[in-house]
Amino acid sequence: MTDLPQSRHGNSQARPHAQRRPAGAARGDVRTRRGSRRFAPPERADAVEGSWDHVAEWYDSMVGEKGSDFHQSVIIPGVVKLLALKPGEAVLDIACGQGAVSNTLYRLGADVTGVDISPQLIEIARRRSPSEITYHVGDARDLKKLDAGPFDAIVSVMSAQNIDPVEPMFAECARLLKPGGRFFMVISHPAFRIPRQSGWLWDEQRSLQVRTVDRYLSPLRIPIDMRPFKRPSEKQTWTYHRPVEAYVTMMGAAGLWTNAMEGWTSHKRSDSGPRADAENHSRDEFPLFLAVRAVKVSAAEPRERRVGREARKPVAQDRRPPSGPRS
Ligand SMILES: C[S@@+](CC[C@H](N)C(=O)[O-])C[C@H]1O[C@@H](n2cnc3c(N)ncnc32)[C@H](O)[C@@H]1O
């Protein structure tokens, strides 16, 4: 079992909030808990901006062994249905966190490999999973040293929105899939659930709860405070908003052609109160999650790759103070 060196993909522009490599931090060999050799990441575990290493404990308390409420009621059943796994298929769970999805795929008979950039989350995943699942610490955008694959399917659950730039991840997925292999991604729905840019309003005249969206087309880098009620809280992560078309175009440029999309709604219900019906109506109309399934085609044409590059527009930053993860 190898842990992969972190990649050169950082965020290209100097970022005021990005963690910098501490003076003297260097790459070195260390031993993992199970005794296998790994390369220590060249920088602090949270130095790659998308890493959730610094919130690993908090995230584990939310997600646990079987997944969060949303994983269990919405995401995992949806993944299982759209992925339509066959026993024995080789599956990569990319940015797998503490392995809640990997474990489900394993129970369905898949031969599972998981990768995440957070050493702490991978440590938890290894502790909680059967030894047949192989986990690696590594950057989803540079898996050249991954000693596994090609895969029948690759899943990325609630992680593409935490990775920027994300095109290299799609390129790696295309490279690691067998011809005809499936790529499957779930993200917060970019059209309706944009952290801090979307919300609910009550329309008195029509007695309706309406969804408001302040912006959609422009990419945005948004700080999320994972413990908004704890002051001071250093538990901040970043979400990258991109319109749906940017994802589909970038994936297409990598040779991952979209063949299914679904909007998944919340399973929660309001049972009481004067607005319960309106709230339930809104829940059923505005999806929380977007699921995208793609198939690997032969390498994309140069023209598609160019269009894919153009889909990446400059990312502005939401500069208001961080607030909680609600959108
Ligand atoms: C919201 S969590 C989702 C984890 C898991 N897929 C789940 O459904 O519980 C996002 C994950 O993406 C991981 N991540 C962020 N950037 C990454 C990268 N460049 N390579 C690999 N993993 C990354 C984080 O460490 C974190 O575990």
The ligand as an SDF file (V2000), in Angstrom:
LIG
                    3D

 27 29  0  0  0  0  0  0  0  0999 V2000
  -16.8530   16.6850    1.2200 C   0  0  0  0  0  0  0  0  0  0  0  0
  -15.5260   15.5730    1.3890 S   0  0  0  0  0  0  0  0  0  0  0  0
  -16.2560   14.1320    0.6030 C   0  0  0  0  0  0  0  0  0  0  0  0
  -15.5950   12.8610    1.0410 C   0  0  0  0  0  0  0  0  0  0  0  0
  -16.2990   11.5740    0.5880 C   0  0  0  0  0  0  0  0  0  0  0  0
  -16.2860   11.4160   -0.8480 N   0  0  0  0  0  0  0  0  0  0  0  0
  -17.6880   11.5020    1.1340 C   0  0  0  0  0  0  0  0  0  0  0  0
  -18.6360   11.4340    0.3480 O   0  0  0  0  0  0  0  0  0  0  0  0
  -17.8360   11.5030    2.3580 O   0  0  0  0  0  0  0  0  0  0  0  0
  -14.3670   16.1300    0.1590 C   0  0  0  0  0  0  0  0  0  0  0  0
  -13.0950   15.3040    0.1580 C   0  0  0  0  0  0  0  0  0  0  0  0
  -12.2670   15.6890   -0.9370 O   0  0  0  0  0  0  0  0  0  0  0  0
  -10.9160   15.5200   -0.5060 C   0  0  0  0  0  0  0  0  0  0  0  0
  -10.0460   16.2450   -1.4460 N   0  0  0  0  0  0  0  0  0  0  0  0
  -10.0130   17.5710   -1.6750 C   0  0  0  0  0  0  0  0  0  0  0  0
   -9.0920   17.8670   -2.6020 N   0  0  0  0  0  0  0  0  0  0  0  0
   -8.5460   16.6940   -3.0080 C   0  0  0  0  0  0  0  0  0  0  0  0
   -7.5750   16.3360   -3.9710 C   0  0  0  0  0  0  0  0  0  0  0  0
   -6.9640   17.2610   -4.7110 N   0  0  0  0  0  0  0  0  0  0  0  0
   -7.2770   15.0380   -4.1160 N   0  0  0  0  0  0  0  0  0  0  0  0
   -7.8850   14.0890   -3.3690 C   0  0  0  0  0  0  0  0  0  0  0  0
   -8.8180   14.3590   -2.4360 N   0  0  0  0  0  0  0  0  0  0  0  0
   -9.1530   15.6430   -2.2670 C   0  0  0  0  0  0  0  0  0  0  0  0
  -10.9490   16.0830    0.9040 C   0  0  0  0  0  0  0  0  0  0  0  0
   -9.8220   15.7530    1.6860 O   0  0  0  0  0  0  0  0  0  0  0  0
  -12.2520   15.4820    1.4160 C   0  0  0  0  0  0  0  0  0  0  0  0
  -12.0390   14.2130    1.9840 O   0  0  0  0  0  0  0  0  0  0  0  0
  1  2  1  0
  2  3  1  0
  2 10  1  0
  3  4  1  0
  4  5  1  0
  5  6  1  0
  5  7  1  0
  7  8  2  0
  7  9  1  0
 10 11  1  0
 11 12  1  0
 11 26  1  0
 12 13  1  0
 13 14  1  0
 13 24  1  0
 14 15  1  0
 14 23  1  0
 15 16  2  0
 16 17  1  0
 17 18  1  0
 17 23  2  0
 18 19  1  0
 18 20  2  0
 20 21  1  0
 21 22  2  0
 22 23  1  0
 24 25  1  0
 24 26  1  0
 26 27  1  0
M  CHG  2   2   1   9  -1
M  END
$$$$
